[in-house]
Amino acid sequence: MPQVGGYSCPRLRQQWADRFSSEDLGEGWAERMLFNTGAALMPGARAVLRRRVEVGGTAAYDEIQQHFADHPEAPIEPKRIGGTLTSVRAVRRRIGPDNRTQCLERDESARLYRIETALVEGLRKAFDLAEIRPDLLRQEPAGS
């Protein structure tokens, strides 16, 4: 299956990447990087990132935990949310800008997840494409 985000099929990745701007949205992030980041995440981490976008970019840690503890399609145990989001950080470091941006990170002192406002729309566009072309997204490994 063809995938983007640094996994395979460069021609297909480029075809879809051309639909996204490479203009800097803030802290070195471009729409293309945001799509590749979302595409490279495992489904659970992608669902958490998407939820953060749906609520406008800022969400309390407890709200995210509760939302996924009771989620009918993608449940995540409350104690596993932190580990799920560690994968967002790992992908962000690999695909995101070279600087040490914190714009997709957790604010430990405030117990909030924050996404810079300038990036929320780019992520929405990426998730819209993901709805149309789920084959461009990383999937769970076989046997999970």
C-alpha positions in Angstrom: 0.0 0.0 0.0 1.5 3.4 -0.9 2.1 5.7 2.0 3.6 9.2 2.6 5.5 10.7 5.4 8.9 9.2 4.5 7.7 5.6 4.2 7.3 4.8 0.5 6.2 5.7 -2.9 7.9 9.1 -3.5 6.0 9.8 -6.8 2.6 9.4 -5.1 3.8 11.4 -2.1 4.9 14.2 -4.4 1.6 14.2 -6.3 -0.4 14.8 -3.1 2.2 17.0 -1.5 1.8 19.4 -4.5 -1.7 20.1 -3.2 -0.2 21.7 -0.1 1.7 24.9 0.3 5.3 25.0 1.3 4.9 28.5 2.6 5.9 29.0 6.3 2.8 29.0 8.5 4.9 29.7 11.6 8.0 28.3 13.3 9.1 26.7 9.9 5.9 24.6 9.5 4.3 24.4 6.1 1.0 22.6 5.1 3.1 19.9 3.4 5.0 19.1 6.6 1.7 19.0 8.6 0.2 16.5 6.2 3.3 14.3 6.2 3.3 14.5 10.0 -0.3 13.4 10.3 0.2 10.7 7.6 3.2 9.2 9.4 1.5 8.8 12.8 -0.1 5.6 13.9 -3.9 5.7 13.8 -4.3 6.3 17.6 -1.9 9.2 17.7 -3.4 10.6 14.5 -6.9 10.5 16.2 -5.6 12.3 19.2 -4.0 15.0 17.1 -7.2 15.3 15.1 -9.2 15.8 18.2 -6.9 18.6 19.3 -7.6 20.2 15.9 -11.3 19.7 16.2 -11.4 21.6 19.5 -9.5 24.5 18.1 -5.9 23.6 18.9 -6.0 23.7 22.7 -7.3 20.9 24.9 -6.9 19.9 28.5 -5.0 16.7 29.1 -7.9 15.4 31.2 -10.4 16.1 28.4 -8.3 14.3 25.8 -8.0 11.3 28.2 -11.8 11.2 28.9 -12.7 11.6 25.2 -10.6 8.6 24.2 -11.4 6.5 27.2 -15.1 6.4 26.1 -14.5 6.6 22.3 -16.6 4.1 20.4 -14.2 3.7 17.4 -10.7 4.4 18.8 -10.6 3.9 22.5 -7.3 4.6 24.3 -6.8 3.8 27.9 -6.2 7.0 29.9 -2.8 5.8 31.1 -1.7 5.3 27.5 -2.5 8.8 26.2 0.9 10.1 27.1 2.7 7.3 25.3 0.5 7.8 22.3 1.5 11.4 22.1 5.1 10.6 22.5 4.9 9.2 19.0 3.6 12.6 17.8 6.8 14.2 19.2 9.0 11.6 17.5 7.3 12.1 14.1 7.4 15.9 14.5 11.2 15.8 15.2 11.7 13.6 12.0 9.4 15.5 9.6 8.9 18.9 11.1 11.2 21.9 10.8 14.8 21.7 12.0 14.2 24.1 14.9 13.0 22.8 18.3 9.4 24.0 17.8 7.0 23.1 20.6 3.8 23.8 18.7 2.4 20.3 18.7 3.5 19.6 22.2 2.0 19.3 25.7 2.4 22.2 28.1 3.3 20.2 31.3 2.8 23.1 33.7 -0.7 23.9 32.4 -1.7 20.3 31.6 -2.8 21.4 28.2 -2.1 20.3 24.6 -1.5 23.3 22.4 -1.3 23.8 18.7 -0.3 27.2 17.4 -3.3 28.9 15.9 -1.5 29.4 12.6 -1.1 25.6 12.2 -4.7 24.5 13.0 -6.0 25.4 9.5 -3.1 23.6 7.8 -3.9 20.5 10.0 -7.6 20.7 9.1 -6.7 20.7 5.4 -4.5 17.7 6.0 -7.2 15.8 7.8 -9.7 16.7 5.0 -7.4 15.0 2.5 -7.0 12.1 4.8 -10.7 11.5 4.7 -10.6 11.4 0.9 -7.4 9.3 0.6 -6.9 7.1 3.7 -4.5 5.0 1.7 -2.0 7.8 2.0 -1.9 7.3 5.8 0.2 5.0 7.9 -1.8 2.0 9.2 -1.6 -0.3 12.2 1.1 -3.0 11.7 -0.4 -6.4 10.7 -1.4 -8.4 13.7 -2.1 -5.4 16.0 
